Amino acid sequence: MLPARKLGLFRKRLLAWFRKFHRDLPWRRTRDPYRVWLSEIMLQQTRVAAVIPYYERFLERFPDVRALAEAPQEEVLRLWSGLGYYSRARNLQSAAQEIIAKYHGKFPRELNDALALPGIGNYTAAAILSIAYDAKHAVLDGNVARVLARLGAIRGDLREAKRWRGLRKSADNLIDPKSPGEWNQAMMELGATVCAPRAPQCLLCPIAKFCRARQLGLTDRLPEKRKKRVTEEVTLAAAVFLDHRGRTLILPPSGLNARRATKNEIAPLVSRMWQFPMVRVREHAAAELQSFLAELNSAVANHGARLEPLSEARHTVTYRKITLLPFRVAVAALPTVSGGKVVPLTDVSSLSSLAVSNLTRKIARAALAERAKAAAAR
C-alpha cells in the first residue's frame, strides 16, 4: 500500500503514538503467553471494560495453564459466568489440557501448532505469537480491517473472501518486523480508540496524512455497512419453583433437560449452563411449560402446581431477540429431578455457586421483584 520511504515514516508515527497514548490495560503489562492468550479469548466480542474484572478474577483462581487444565469445568464456567459466549471458556480449558499434554505446559511457538488448539483462529494465534514471542504474524480483526479499509479507501464488504485476503496481505506488508507484537497492538488500539466505526477522530490520528479515505472525504462512509442477519424473535417460558423456605430448583446443563433443550432449540440460548426449567414457546406459554414440567417429574402434573406469571424480561443472544416469560410455581416440596440442584433464592448472588448465564439471572430477578412487591403489600 505504501512505498518503502513512506512505509518507514508510517511505522515510526504509529508506534510513537502508541507508546505515548496507549491505554494501560492489565494484559499489556506482561508477555506471558498464558495471560496474553486469556485476554485475547475474553476480548472476543466483548468490551474491554467488561473484561478487566473477569480477567483479574480468573487469573487469581487459575494463575497458570496447569491450574486451568486441572480445574473442574463447572468452576471454570462459574468464573466465566456473565461474560457470555461460554464455548470460549470450554475451548480455553480444552486447549490448556492439550498444552499440558503435548507442549509441556508452554503455549506453542509454531503457527500451525497454535491454530490446531481449540478456540484458536488466525487472529488469535497471530496476536498471541507476536505479543508473547515477537513472531512476525500480522493480526487482522474488525478494528484493523477498518483502519486498512480507510487507508486504502477500500469499498465493498470487507468480509468477502477475496477482499479479506487482500486486507490480510496489506496487514502483512505493513507490519514492523522489528516490533511485531507492539505493532499489532498499535493497529488494534488505533481502530478501537481513534479510527472508530462512527465519527473517527481524524485530527488525532497519527497516520491521517496517509489515509486515502480522508483525502477523498469518505471516512464516514467507509467501511461500507454489511448486510445484517435477519433478527430472530424467540419466546422462552421458565418455571421458578419456590418452596416455603425460599428455595428453588435449578436444572443441570446435561441430562434430561439438555435432551429436551436440544429438541426445543434451547441449548444455544442458555449456553449449556445451569438454568431454570425452561421451554421454547410455540403458541401457549403456560400449557407448553406445564407439559414440559410433567415430563421432568410427573408429580408436578399430578399435584396441579399452578403457574403464576411474573414480569416479562428481554434478552439478546447474537441475532436472537428473546422474550422471557417466567412463572412462579409455589410448592410445599420441590420436585426431584435427576441432576437438579436445590438452591436458596434470596438474591441473584445466591446463584453464584453455579455457572449460570445472564438469561437465568434475569429470570431470577423477575421472581425476586415479585416477592419484594408482595412483601411490601403486606
ABEGO torsion letter per residue (X at the ends): XBBAAAAAAAAAAAAAAAAAABBBBAAAABABAAAAAAAAAAABGBBAAAAAAAAAAAAAABABAAAAAABBAAAAAAAABGAEGAAAAAAAAAAAAAAAAAAGGBBBABAAAAAABBGBBAAAAAAAAAAAAGBBBBBBBAAAAAAAAAAAGBBEBAABAAAAAAAAAAAAAABBAABAAAAAAAAAAAAAAABBABGBBAAABAAAAABAAAAAGAAAAOBBBBBBBBBBBBBBBBBBBBBAAGBBBBBBABEAAAAAAAAAGAAAAAGGBBBBBBBBBAABAAAAAAAAAAAABAAAAAAGBBBBBBBBBBBBBEABBBBBBBBBBBBABBBBBBGBBBBBBABAAAAAABBBBAAAAAAAAAAAAAAAAAAAAX
